[in-house]
Amino acid sequence: MSCQRGVAWCDMPGPAEPRTADPPREPAPFLKWAGGKRQLLPEILRRVPALIAGTYFEPFLGGGAVFFALVAQGRLHHAVLCDVNADLIGTYQAVRDQVDEVIEALRDHQNEAAYFYRIRSTPPESLSLAERGARLIYLNRCGYNGLYRVNASGKFNVPFGRNPNATICDQKGLRAASDALQVAELRIEDFATALGEARQGDFVYCDPPYVPLSATSSFTSYTRGGFTLEDQKRLRNLALELKRGRVPVLLSNSSAPCVVDLYSTGFRRTEVDVRRSVNCQPGGRGTVSELLIE
Ligand SMILES: C[S@@+](CC[C@H](N)C(=O)[O-])C[C@H]1O[C@@H](n2cnc3c(N)ncnc32)[C@H](O)[C@@H]1O
C-alpha cells in the first residue's frame, strides 16, 4: 500500500480495522449528487413525522440526503429506496452488503489523471459488486465536480476533477452509511412501482429531476435526465392518489410556472430559498426559490 504526496486518498492507513475501533459517526451521503438536498434538509425534516411507523419510501434516491438524516435521527426502521440508475443502486448495495470489500478496493485507487481515465474506461461488467461500487465512488470523488454523466452508449464520461484534496476512501463515513442501509430495500425501478405499494402509516418523499425554471405552464416538451413532462404528470397523479388514501407524501421541485400549475389543486405548496449554482450570476451562485409540496 502506498500513500501519494499531497493527496488525501484514505483517512485511515493500514488494513481494515475491527468495527469497534471506529468512534460512531452519523450516516450521511457518501456520493455528491446533482440536486443534493443538504440545504433544504431542515425544511424537509420538519415535514416528516417524528417517527415513521411503517415504511419510508424514497423513489428518487440520488445521494440519499433525506434517508441518511432520518436514520441519524432514529426516525425510521424500514425503508424502500429506488432509482432508475443501476450503477447508483449497485453502489448502495455494495456499501450495504460488502463494505469491507468496497473499502479495500478504494484503497487501490489514485487521484491521478492517467489512472482516473484507465478506471473510467474499465467496463464495470468486468468487476465484482464491491469493485464496481468502489469504481463509482472513486469516479464521483475524483471526477469533475462530482458529476454523474454517461454518453449515448451508457459509458461514464466525466473528466478528471484535478482536486488534490479529494478524499477517495472515507472509511468511517462508508461504515456509517453501511450501518444505516441495513434497514433498506434497494431497488432499480421507476418511481411508480414503489409508490403503488405505499400504505397508511408509511411516508413518501419524492425528489424527481426538477422541471427547468424557464418552463412555463404552456411548455410541453422538455426533458431533464430523460424525465419528461409526462413523467411529472404521472408523479403528480400518483401523489394525489396517495393523499386520497391518507398516505402522507412530500415532494420537492423547482418553482417553475409549470410546477405551480401541476400542483395547483389538492396540494399545499411552500416556497423556500436555496443557494444554487446559477450560470447568469457573477460568481456563478445565486438564490433561487424551490417548492416543497404536501
Ligand atoms: C434530483 S435527483 C435526487 C437527489 C437526491 N434527493 C439527493 O439528495 O441527492 C433525482 C434522481 O431521480 C432518478 N430518476 C430519474 N428518473 C427516475 C424514475 N423514472 N424513477 C426513479 N428514479 C428516477 C435519477 O437517477 C436521480 O438520481
The ligand as a Tripos MOL2 file, in Angstrom:
@<TRIPOS>MOLECULE
LIG
   27    29     1     0     0
SMALL
NO_CHARGES

@<TRIPOS>ATOM
      1 C1        -32.8720   15.1720   -8.0660 C.3       1 LIG1
      2 S1        -32.1110   13.5840   -8.0290 S.3       1 LIG1
      3 C2        -32.4010   13.1180   -6.3910 C.3       1 LIG1
      4 C3        -31.4840   13.8540   -5.4570 C.3       1 LIG1
      5 C4        -31.4810   13.2520   -4.0590 C.3       1 LIG1
      6 N1        -32.7010   13.5070   -3.3480 N.3       1 LIG1
      7 C5        -30.2970   13.7350   -3.2480 C.2       1 LIG1
      8 O1        -30.4420   14.2200   -2.1160 O.co2     1 LIG1
      9 O2        -29.1630   13.6240   -3.7700 O.co2     1 LIG1
     10 C6        -33.1850   12.6440   -8.9730 C.3       1 LIG1
     11 C7        -32.8820   11.1550   -9.0890 C.3       1 LIG1
     12 O3        -34.0070   10.5540   -9.7500 O.3       1 LIG1
     13 C8        -33.5440    9.4740  -10.5520 C.3       1 LIG1
     14 N2        -34.5990    9.1900  -11.5440 N.ar      1 LIG1
     15 C9        -34.8020    9.7630  -12.7590 C.ar      1 LIG1
     16 N3        -35.8960    9.2410  -13.3360 N.ar      1 LIG1
     17 C10       -36.4190    8.3360  -12.4710 C.ar      1 LIG1
     18 C11       -37.5740    7.4650  -12.4830 C.ar      1 LIG1
     19 N4        -38.3990    7.4380  -13.5330 N.pl3     1 LIG1
     20 N5        -37.8220    6.6870  -11.4020 N.ar      1 LIG1
     21 C12       -36.9520    6.6970  -10.3280 C.ar      1 LIG1
     22 N6        -35.8320    7.4750  -10.2710 N.ar      1 LIG1
     23 C13       -35.5830    8.2850  -11.3170 C.ar      1 LIG1
     24 C14       -32.2370    9.9680  -11.1280 C.3       1 LIG1
     25 O4        -31.4100    8.8680  -11.4960 O.3       1 LIG1
     26 C15       -31.6770   10.7890   -9.9460 C.3       1 LIG1
     27 O5        -30.7780   10.0120   -9.1700 O.3       1 LIG1
@<TRIPOS>BOND
     1     1     2 1
     2     2     3 1
     3     2    10 1
     4     3     4 1
     5     4     5 1
     6     5     6 1
     7     5     7 1
     8     7     8 2
     9     7     9 1
    10    10    11 1
    11    11    12 1
    12    11    26 1
    13    12    13 1
    14    13    14 1
    15    13    24 1
    16    14    15 ar
    17    14    23 ar
    18    15    16 ar
    19    16    17 ar
    20    17    18 ar
    21    17    23 ar
    22    18    19 1
    23    18    20 ar
    24    20    21 ar
    25    21    22 ar
    26    22    23 ar
    27    24    25 1
    28    24    26 1
    29    26    27 1
@<TRIPOS>SUBSTRUCTURE
     1 LIG1         1 GROUP 0 **** ****
